[in-house]
Amino acid sequence: MRLSIVMATWMGERYLREQLDSFARQKRLPDELVVRDDGSTDSTLQIVRDFARRASFDVKILATGPRLGFGRNFGEALVAATGDLIFLSDQDDVWLSDKLQRIEQLASERTDALLFVNDLENVGPELQRTDVTTLGNIRQVGLSDSTHIAGCATAVRRSLLAFALPLPRNEASHDGWLHVCAETFGRRVVVPEVLQLYRRHDTNTSDWAPTRTGRMSFVKLYQESLRNDRLRSHRLQLVREKDLLQRLTEADAVTLETLCRDRAAAFGRVERRVAALEGRVGVLTTPWPGRWRVALRMWMRGGYDDFIGWRSMVSDLLSTSKG
């Protein structure tokens, strides 16, 4: 099996060397590393070039063009990867030495799976260990494993990329898109093993509560959810699901046969999520005092079943988002 690592970089000189060195320490070395830089003006590209000269595997550095943003930067790099199994990497983490070996082993055993996502230990900016993991925090507060969407801990098969790329025009998050595609086909595997150190610092692109170095609680989760613009979040998810429905409709029969055990079931999952998200948008755009009635009717119809049940309903009811 040919293994590729894909990395999107931007202004990453501070931590990049440590991540590259962790690739070189893998027990099972990659067959290639593909790097696309998004217009860095620091020494990021020079660090990658220096690493390429001493690496024992191919390093492909893509030409830098106009700034695309992190999602589309990854999208361009994914197109250039040639592996059977493609690992996505941030520029500031450190991988444990058995990460590639372990995921390759699982991919050989789970030939049905299209996407793998492993657990991560959330560590400090200087790699201070915490024993707190992203998946551990997710499970501690009762969230579903389906919310574990860590692009930097994700590996995908080429067959999924054939369907998922290019990213839809409205999609800014490459990892969210890849995960929802694999979830729709029922072929996404969560690996509950810590295979990397997830460095948390003041310039991280993402700062979702379960990825922080402290242990999560229901109180912390709900405090954060109330600060977020839930209406905007639901609308963005709704656009993604509608884009996925269109991609499924336009996909050729051969591609879908490769990816789907049950085509009707895949369409059904997406249509159900579209309906549920439209319902949640409806709840949040209903002014008080009528909002609770709309939310209760949705809950009784099972509209919150694809989320975390009554707790999602409470979050919508307490949200201060306004239509």
Contacts in CASP RR format, 6 or more apart in sequence:
PFRMAT RR
TARGET T0000
AUTHOR 0000-0000-0000
METHOD contacts of the structure
MODEL  1
MRLSIVMATWMGERYLREQLDSFARQKRLPDELVVRDDGSTDSTLQIVRD
FARRASFDVKILATGPRLGFGRNFGEALVAATGDLIFLSDQDDVWLSDKL
QRIEQLASERTDALLFVNDLENVGPELQRTDVTTLGNIRQVGLSDSTHIA
GCATAVRRSLLAFALPLPRNEASHDGWLHVCAETFGRRVVVPEVLQLYRR
HDTNTSDWAPTRTGRMSFVKLYQESLRNDRLRSHRLQLVREKDLLQRLTE
ADAVTLETLCRDRAAAFGRVERRVAALEGRVGVLTTPWPGRWRVALRMWM
RGGYDDFIGWRSMVSDLLSTSKG
1 84 0 8 1.000
1 85 0 8 1.000
1 104 0 8 1.000
1 107 0 8 1.000
1 108 0 8 1.000
2 31 0 8 1.000
2 32 0 8 1.000
2 82 0 8 1.000
2 83 0 8 1.000
2 84 0 8 1.000
2 85 0 8 1.000
3 28 0 8 1.000
3 30 0 8 1.000
3 31 0 8 1.000
3 32 0 8 1.000
3 83 0 8 1.000
3 84 0 8 1.000
3 85 0 8 1.000
3 86 0 8 1.000
3 87 0 8 1.000
3 100 0 8 1.000
3 104 0 8 1.000
4 30 0 8 1.000
4 31 0 8 1.000
4 32 0 8 1.000
4 33 0 8 1.000
4 34 0 8 1.000
4 81 0 8 1.000
4 82 0 8 1.000
4 83 0 8 1.000
4 85 0 8 1.000
4 86 0 8 1.000
4 87 0 8 1.000
5 23 0 8 1.000
5 30 0 8 1.000
5 32 0 8 1.000
5 33 0 8 1.000
5 34 0 8 1.000
5 86 0 8 1.000
5 87 0 8 1.000
5 89 0 8 1.000
6 33 0 8 1.000
6 34 0 8 1.000
6 74 0 8 1.000
6 77 0 8 1.000
6 78 0 8 1.000
6 80 0 8 1.000
6 81 0 8 1.000
6 86 0 8 1.000
6 87 0 8 1.000
6 88 0 8 1.000
6 89 0 8 1.000
7 19 0 8 1.000
7 33 0 8 1.000
7 34 0 8 1.000
7 35 0 8 1.000
7 36 0 8 1.000
7 77 0 8 1.000
7 88 0 8 1.000
7 89 0 8 1.000
7 90 0 8 1.000
7 91 0 8 1.000
8 35 0 8 1.000
8 36 0 8 1.000
8 37 0 8 1.000
8 38 0 8 1.000
8 70 0 8 1.000
8 71 0 8 1.000
8 73 0 8 1.000
8 74 0 8 1.000
8 75 0 8 1.000
8 77 0 8 1.000
8 91 0 8 1.000
9 16 0 8 1.000
9 35 0 8 1.000
9 36 0 8 1.000
9 37 0 8 1.000
9 38 0 8 1.000
9 40 0 8 1.000
9 44 0 8 1.000
9 45 0 8 1.000
9 48 0 8 1.000
9 91 0 8 1.000
10 37 0 8 1.000
10 38 0 8 1.000
10 39 0 8 1.000
10 40 0 8 1.000
10 44 0 8 1.000
10 67 0 8 1.000
10 69 0 8 1.000
10 70 0 8 1.000
10 73 0 8 1.000
10 91 0 8 1.000
11 40 0 8 1.000
11 41 0 8 1.000
11 42 0 8 1.000
11 44 0 8 1.000
12 40 0 8 1.000
12 42 0 8 1.000
12 44 0 8 1.000
12 91 0 8 1.000
12 92 0 8 1.000
13 40 0 8 1.000
13 42 0 8 1.000
13 43 0 8 1.000
13 44 0 8 1.000
13 47 0 8 1.000
14 92 0 8 1.000
15 91 0 8 1.000
15 92 0 8 1.000
15 199 0 8 1.000
15 201 0 8 1.000
16 44 0 8 1.000
16 47 0 8 1.000
16 48 0 8 1.000
16 91 0 8 1.000
16 92 0 8 1.000
17 47 0 8 1.000
17 51 0 8 1.000
18 94 0 8 1.000
18 127 0 8 1.000
19 89 0 8 1.000
19 90 0 8 1.000
19 91 0 8 1.000
19 92 0 8 1.000
19 93 0 8 1.000
19 94 0 8 1.000
19 95 0 8 1.000
20 47 0 8 1.000
20 48 0 8 1.000
20 51 0 8 1.000
22 93 0 8 1.000
22 94 0 8 1.000
22 95 0 8 1.000
22 96 0 8 1.000
22 97 0 8 1.000
22 196 0 8 1.000
23 29 0 8 1.000
23 30 0 8 1.000
23 33 0 8 1.000
23 55 0 8 1.000
23 89 0 8 1.000
23 95 0 8 1.000
24 51 0 8 1.000
24 55 0 8 1.000
24 56 0 8 1.000
25 97 0 8 1.000
26 95 0 8 1.000
26 97 0 8 1.000
26 98 0 8 1.000
26 99 0 8 1.000
26 100 0 8 1.000
26 101 0 8 1.000
27 97 0 8 1.000
27 98 0 8 1.000
27 100 0 8 1.000
27 101 0 8 1.000
28 100 0 8 1.000
28 101 0 8 1.000
28 104 0 8 1.000
29 56 0 8 1.000
29 57 0 8 1.000
29 100 0 8 1.000
30 57 0 8 1.000
30 87 0 8 1.000
30 100 0 8 1.000
31 57 0 8 1.000
31 58 0 8 1.000
31 83 0 8 1.000
32 57 0 8 1.000
32 58 0 8 1.000
32 59 0 8 1.000
32 60 0 8 1.000
32 81 0 8 1.000
32 82 0 8 1.000
32 83 0 8 1.000
33 55 0 8 1.000
33 57 0 8 1.000
33 58 0 8 1.000
33 59 0 8 1.000
33 60 0 8 1.000
34 60 0 8 1.000
34 62 0 8 1.000
34 77 0 8 1.000
34 80 0 8 1.000
34 81 0 8 1.000
35 48 0 8 1.000
35 59 0 8 1.000
35 60 0 8 1.000
35 61 0 8 1.000
35 62 0 8 1.000
35 77 0 8 1.000
36 61 0 8 1.000
36 62 0 8 1.000
36 64 0 8 1.000
36 73 0 8 1.000
36 74 0 8 1.000
36 76 0 8 1.000
36 77 0 8 1.000
36 80 0 8 1.000
37 44 0 8 1.000
37 45 0 8 1.000
37 48 0 8 1.000
37 61 0 8 1.000
37 62 0 8 1.000
37 64 0 8 1.000
38 64 0 8 1.000
38 67 0 8 1.000
38 68 0 8 1.000
38 69 0 8 1.000
38 70 0 8 1.000
38 73 0 8 1.000
39 64 0 8 1.000
39 65 0 8 1.000
39 67 0 8 1.000
40 64 0 8 1.000
44 91 0 8 1.000
45 61 0 8 1.000
45 64 0 8 1.000
48 59 0 8 1.000
48 61 0 8 1.000
49 61 0 8 1.000
51 59 0 8 1.000
52 59 0 8 1.000
52 61 0 8 1.000
60 80 0 8 1.000
62 76 0 8 1.000
62 77 0 8 1.000
62 80 0 8 1.000
68 76 0 8 1.000
69 172 0 8 1.000
70 174 0 8 1.000
70 205 0 8 1.000
71 167 0 8 1.000
71 172 0 8 1.000
71 173 0 8 1.000
71 174 0 8 1.000
72 167 0 8 1.000
72 172 0 8 1.000
72 174 0 8 1.000
74 88 0 8 1.000
74 174 0 8 1.000
74 175 0 8 1.000
75 165 0 8 1.000
75 166 0 8 1.000
75 167 0 8 1.000
75 174 0 8 1.000
78 86 0 8 1.000
78 88 0 8 1.000
78 161 0 8 1.000
78 165 0 8 1.000
78 174 0 8 1.000
79 165 0 8 1.000
79 166 0 8 1.000
81 161 0 8 1.000
83 158 0 8 1.000
84 157 0 8 1.000
84 158 0 8 1.000
85 103 0 8 1.000
85 104 0 8 1.000
85 107 0 8 1.000
85 155 0 8 1.000
85 156 0 8 1.000
85 157 0 8 1.000
85 158 0 8 1.000
86 155 0 8 1.000
86 156 0 8 1.000
86 157 0 8 1.000
86 158 0 8 1.000
86 161 0 8 1.000
87 99 0 8 1.000
87 100 0 8 1.000
87 103 0 8 1.000
87 154 0 8 1.000
87 155 0 8 1.000
88 151 0 8 1.000
88 152 0 8 1.000
88 154 0 8 1.000
88 155 0 8 1.000
88 156 0 8 1.000
88 174 0 8 1.000
88 175 0 8 1.000
89 95 0 8 1.000
89 152 0 8 1.000
90 151 0 8 1.000
90 152 0 8 1.000
92 199 0 8 1.000
92 201 0 8 1.000
92 204 0 8 1.000
93 120 0 8 1.000
93 152 0 8 1.000
93 196 0 8 1.000
93 197 0 8 1.000
93 198 0 8 1.000
93 199 0 8 1.000
94 127 0 8 1.000
94 196 0 8 1.000
94 197 0 8 1.000
94 199 0 8 1.000
95 195 0 8 1.000
95 196 0 8 1.000
95 197 0 8 1.000
96 194 0 8 1.000
96 195 0 8 1.000
96 196 0 8 1.000
96 197 0 8 1.000
98 195 0 8 1.000
99 118 0 8 1.000
99 195 0 8 1.000
99 196 0 8 1.000
102 118 0 8 1.000
102 191 0 8 1.000
102 193 0 8 1.000
102 195 0 8 1.000
103 116 0 8 1.000
103 118 0 8 1.000
103 155 0 8 1.000
103 191 0 8 1.000
103 195 0 8 1.000
106 113 0 8 1.000
106 116 0 8 1.000
106 189 0 8 1.000
106 191 0 8 1.000
107 113 0 8 1.000
107 116 0 8 1.000
107 155 0 8 1.000
107 157 0 8 1.000
110 116 0 8 1.000
110 189 0 8 1.000
112 187 0 8 1.000
113 157 0 8 1.000
113 187 0 8 1.000
113 188 0 8 1.000
113 189 0 8 1.000
114 156 0 8 1.000
114 157 0 8 1.000
114 159 0 8 1.000
114 160 0 8 1.000
114 181 0 8 1.000
114 182 0 8 1.000
114 185 0 8 1.000
114 187 0 8 1.000
114 188 0 8 1.000
114 259 0 8 1.000
115 154 0 8 1.000
115 155 0 8 1.000
115 156 0 8 1.000
115 157 0 8 1.000
115 160 0 8 1.000
115 178 0 8 1.000
115 179 0 8 1.000
115 181 0 8 1.000
115 182 0 8 1.000
115 187 0 8 1.000
115 188 0 8 1.000
115 189 0 8 1.000
116 154 0 8 1.000
116 155 0 8 1.000
116 156 0 8 1.000
116 189 0 8 1.000
116 191 0 8 1.000
117 148 0 8 1.000
117 149 0 8 1.000
117 150 0 8 1.000
117 151 0 8 1.000
117 153 0 8 1.000
117 154 0 8 1.000
117 155 0 8 1.000
117 179 0 8 1.000
117 188 0 8 1.000
117 189 0 8 1.000
117 190 0 8 1.000
117 191 0 8 1.000
118 153 0 8 1.000
118 191 0 8 1.000
118 193 0 8 1.000
118 194 0 8 1.000
118 195 0 8 1.000
118 196 0 8 1.000
119 133 0 8 1.000
119 134 0 8 1.000
119 135 0 8 1.000
119 136 0 8 1.000
119 148 0 8 1.000
119 153 0 8 1.000
119 191 0 8 1.000
119 192 0 8 1.000
119 193 0 8 1.000
119 194 0 8 1.000
119 195 0 8 1.000
120 133 0 8 1.000
120 134 0 8 1.000
120 135 0 8 1.000
120 150 0 8 1.000
120 152 0 8 1.000
120 153 0 8 1.000
120 194 0 8 1.000
120 195 0 8 1.000
120 196 0 8 1.000
120 197 0 8 1.000
120 198 0 8 1.000
120 211 0 8 1.000
121 129 0 8 1.000
121 130 0 8 1.000
121 131 0 8 1.000
121 132 0 8 1.000
121 133 0 8 1.000
121 194 0 8 1.000
121 196 0 8 1.000
121 197 0 8 1.000
121 198 0 8 1.000
122 130 0 8 1.000
122 132 0 8 1.000
122 133 0 8 1.000
122 134 0 8 1.000
122 137 0 8 1.000
122 198 0 8 1.000
122 200 0 8 1.000
122 211 0 8 1.000
122 212 0 8 1.000
122 213 0 8 1.000
122 214 0 8 1.000
123 129 0 8 1.000
123 130 0 8 1.000
123 197 0 8 1.000
123 198 0 8 1.000
123 199 0 8 1.000
123 200 0 8 1.000
123 213 0 8 1.000
124 130 0 8 1.000
124 199 0 8 1.000
124 200 0 8 1.000
124 201 0 8 1.000
124 213 0 8 1.000
125 199 0 8 1.000
125 200 0 8 1.000
125 201 0 8 1.000
125 202 0 8 1.000
127 197 0 8 1.000
127 199 0 8 1.000
128 213 0 8 1.000
129 197 0 8 1.000
130 213 0 8 1.000
130 214 0 8 1.000
132 212 0 8 1.000
132 213 0 8 1.000
132 214 0 8 1.000
132 215 0 8 1.000
133 194 0 8 1.000
134 148 0 8 1.000
134 150 0 8 1.000
134 153 0 8 1.000
134 198 0 8 1.000
134 210 0 8 1.000
134 211 0 8 1.000
135 145 0 8 1.000
135 148 0 8 1.000
135 190 0 8 1.000
135 192 0 8 1.000
136 210 0 8 1.000
137 209 0 8 1.000
137 210 0 8 1.000
137 211 0 8 1.000
137 212 0 8 1.000
137 214 0 8 1.000
137 215 0 8 1.000
137 216 0 8 1.000
138 144 0 8 1.000
138 145 0 8 1.000
138 147 0 8 1.000
138 148 0 8 1.000
138 210 0 8 1.000
138 216 0 8 1.000
139 145 0 8 1.000
140 215 0 8 1.000
140 216 0 8 1.000
140 217 0 8 1.000
141 210 0 8 1.000
141 216 0 8 1.000
141 217 0 8 1.000
141 218 0 8 1.000
141 221 0 8 1.000
142 308 0 8 1.000
143 210 0 8 1.000
143 221 0 8 1.000
143 308 0 8 1.000
144 308 0 8 1.000
145 190 0 8 1.000
146 183 0 8 1.000
147 210 0 8 1.000
148 190 0 8 1.000
149 175 0 8 1.000
149 176 0 8 1.000
149 179 0 8 1.000
150 175 0 8 1.000
150 198 0 8 1.000
150 211 0 8 1.000
151 174 0 8 1.000
151 175 0 8 1.000
151 176 0 8 1.000
151 178 0 8 1.000
151 179 0 8 1.000
152 196 0 8 1.000
152 198 0 8 1.000
153 195 0 8 1.000
153 196 0 8 1.000
153 198 0 8 1.000
154 175 0 8 1.000
154 178 0 8 1.000
154 179 0 8 1.000
156 164 0 8 1.000
156 178 0 8 1.000
156 182 0 8 1.000
159 258 0 8 1.000
159 259 0 8 1.000
160 178 0 8 1.000
160 181 0 8 1.000
160 182 0 8 1.000
160 259 0 8 1.000
162 255 0 8 1.000
163 181 0 8 1.000
163 247 0 8 1.000
163 251 0 8 1.000
163 255 0 8 1.000
163 259 0 8 1.000
164 177 0 8 1.000
164 178 0 8 1.000
164 181 0 8 1.000
164 247 0 8 1.000
167 174 0 8 1.000
167 177 0 8 1.000
168 177 0 8 1.000
168 240 0 8 1.000
168 243 0 8 1.000
168 246 0 8 1.000
168 247 0 8 1.000
170 239 0 8 1.000
170 240 0 8 1.000
170 243 0 8 1.000
171 177 0 8 1.000
171 240 0 8 1.000
171 243 0 8 1.000
176 240 0 8 1.000
177 240 0 8 1.000
179 188 0 8 1.000
180 240 0 8 1.000
180 241 0 8 1.000
180 244 0 8 1.000
181 244 0 8 1.000
181 247 0 8 1.000
182 188 0 8 1.000
183 269 0 8 1.000
184 244 0 8 1.000
184 248 0 8 1.000
184 266 0 8 1.000
184 269 0 8 1.000
184 270 0 8 1.000
185 259 0 8 1.000
185 260 0 8 1.000
185 261 0 8 1.000
185 266 0 8 1.000
186 261 0 8 1.000
186 266 0 8 1.000
187 259 0 8 1.000
198 211 0 8 1.000
200 211 0 8 1.000
200 212 0 8 1.000
200 213 0 8 1.000
204 211 0 8 1.000
209 216 0 8 1.000
209 220 0 8 1.000
209 221 0 8 1.000
209 224 0 8 1.000
210 216 0 8 1.000
222 314 0 8 1.000
222 315 0 8 1.000
222 318 0 8 1.000
225 315 0 8 1.000
225 319 0 8 1.000
226 315 0 8 1.000
226 318 0 8 1.000
226 319 0 8 1.000
226 320 0 8 1.000
229 321 0 8 1.000
230 284 0 8 1.000
230 315 0 8 1.000
230 316 0 8 1.000
230 319 0 8 1.000
230 321 0 8 1.000
231 281 0 8 1.000
231 284 0 8 1.000
231 285 0 8 1.000
231 319 0 8 1.000
231 321 0 8 1.000
231 322 0 8 1.000
231 323 0 8 1.000
232 321 0 8 1.000
234 277 0 8 1.000
234 280 0 8 1.000
234 281 0 8 1.000
234 284 0 8 1.000
235 281 0 8 1.000
237 273 0 8 1.000
237 277 0 8 1.000
238 274 0 8 1.000
238 277 0 8 1.000
238 278 0 8 1.000
238 281 0 8 1.000
241 270 0 8 1.000
241 273 0 8 1.000
241 274 0 8 1.000
241 277 0 8 1.000
242 274 0 8 1.000
244 270 0 8 1.000
245 267 0 8 1.000
245 270 0 8 1.000
245 271 0 8 1.000
245 274 0 8 1.000
248 256 0 8 1.000
248 266 0 8 1.000
248 267 0 8 1.000
248 270 0 8 1.000
256 263 0 8 1.000
256 266 0 8 1.000
257 263 0 8 1.000
260 266 0 8 1.000
272 306 0 8 1.000
273 306 0 8 1.000
275 303 0 8 1.000
276 303 0 8 1.000
276 304 0 8 1.000
276 305 0 8 1.000
276 306 0 8 1.000
276 307 0 8 1.000
279 298 0 8 1.000
279 303 0 8 1.000
280 298 0 8 1.000
280 307 0 8 1.000
280 312 0 8 1.000
280 316 0 8 1.000
282 294 0 8 1.000
283 291 0 8 1.000
283 294 0 8 1.000
283 295 0 8 1.000
283 298 0 8 1.000
283 316 0 8 1.000
283 317 0 8 1.000
284 291 0 8 1.000
284 316 0 8 1.000
284 319 0 8 1.000
284 321 0 8 1.000
284 323 0 8 1.000
285 323 0 8 1.000
286 294 0 8 1.000
291 316 0 8 1.000
291 317 0 8 1.000
292 317 0 8 1.000
295 313 0 8 1.000
295 316 0 8 1.000
295 317 0 8 1.000
296 313 0 8 1.000
298 304 0 8 1.000
298 313 0 8 1.000
299 309 0 8 1.000
299 310 0 8 1.000
299 313 0 8 1.000
304 310 0 8 1.000
304 312 0 8 1.000
304 313 0 8 1.000
END
